Structure formats: C-alpha cells, structure tokens
Amino acid sequence: MFEHRQNLLEQMLKENDEFLKVYNKHQELDKRVTAAELGTAPMDDLALHQLKKEKLWAKDQLARMMDSTA
C-alpha cells in the first residue's frame, strides 16, 4: 500500500498519531479480510462486504491525510 510514497508513509507513521491509528486499523481490517477470504475465519458474505468497505474507507482516509501534507 502506497509503495510509490513509502518515504512519506514512514514519516507520517512516526509523526502523526491519527495517521498511525488509521493505518493500524487498516492493517487489522486487511488481516481479517484475508482470513475470511482464505477460509481460516469463516464469515458470511454481508459481514465480509462490510469489512471490505471499512478497509477501503481507512485506505481513502490515509490517502487524504497524505495528500494534505504533500
């Protein structure tokens, strides 16, 4: 995620607590989505869809925060 902006990502993770919070939330959601898709954490389609929406919201939030500092 944000490979083309790795330096900014690392800087914001160190300096911005809100960014770090949203980033950690995104990482947690990513792990849950992956587990559900692999079948290691069974969940119904509606719950998986909701997790994916939350994950996308978090990613969009991170992108907006990065754009506002660049």
N, C-alpha and C positions, 0 to 999 in steps of 0.2 A: 504494500500500500504506500503510495506517494514516493515511489522509488526515485522519480525524477526530482524530488525535493527533499532528499534524505538529510541534507545539512540543516535545512530549516526545521524539519521534523525533530531532529535530535536537539536542536537549540530550544524549540518550544517545549519539548518534554522536560527539559531542565528548568526552564524559566517561567512557565505558565501553569499554575496549579489546575486551573479549569480545563485547559487543554489536556493535561495529564489524566484528569478524571474522565473526560470523554473518551480519550484514547484507550484507557483501561477498560471502560465499558464496552467499547467496540471490540477489543480483543476477547473479552469474556463472551460476548454475543457470537463472535466468529467461532469460538470453540464449541459453543452449544449448537450452532447451526451445523457445523461439520460433524459433530457426534450424531445428531439426528439424521443427517443425510447418509452417514455410514451405517446407521442402524444400531450403534452402541448405546444410544439414548433414545429409545422409541418415543415418538410423539405424533399426534395427529397432524394432518395437513394444515389445518387452520392455525394451530399453535406454531408450526414451523413458518408459515407465511408471516405471522405476526413478528416472530423473531427476526426474520429477514428484513422486514420493514424497519424495525428498531435499529438493526445493524446499519442499514442504508442511511437512516436519519443521523446516526452517530458519525458515519463517514462524511456525510454532507456538512455536518456541524464542524468537523475537523477541517475540511477544505475551506469553509467560510472563515474560520479563525486564521488559517494560514494565509488566505488571500488578504485579510485585513491587515496583516503585518508586513506583507511583501511590498 
